[in-house]
Amino acid sequence: MAKNNFLLVYLNEQKTKKLAETITSETSRKILNYLAEKEHDTETSIAKELNAPISTIHYHLQRLQEAPFD
C-alpha cells in the first residue's frame, strides 16, 4: 500500500512557482512517489519500474534536483 506523501509550501515565495512547474508533471510526481519508497535507486531501475524511457527519467530527475524543495 502506497503511503501518502505531503509537501507544504508557502504560496507567497518566488520558489513556489518553479516548484509548482516541476511537480505538475505526472512523470515527476511518479518519480517522487517512487523515490519516497526507495531512496537510493538508479535511473535505469526507475525507468524500468515506471515503464518510461531512461531519457525521460533523466530529464525529470534533473528538473527535480533543480526544484527548490527546501
KAPEQUI-V453497 format. One line per field, one symbol per residue. ss: DSSP state (h for helix, s for strand, l for the rest). psi: psi as a letter, one per 20 degrees, with the letter a starting at -180 (. if undefined). burial: + if it has 16 or more other ideal C-beta (glycine too) atoms within 10 Angstrom, else -. Layout:
ss->???
psi->???
burial->???
//
This chain:
ss->llllllllllllllhhhhhhhhhllhhhhhhhhhhhhlllllhhhhhhhhlllhhhhhhhhhhhhhllll
psi->pqqppqppqoijqhhhgggghgiiphgghggggghhhngorrhghggghjlqqhhgggghhghhhiqni.
burial->------------------+--++---++-+++-+-----------++--+------+--++-++--+---
//
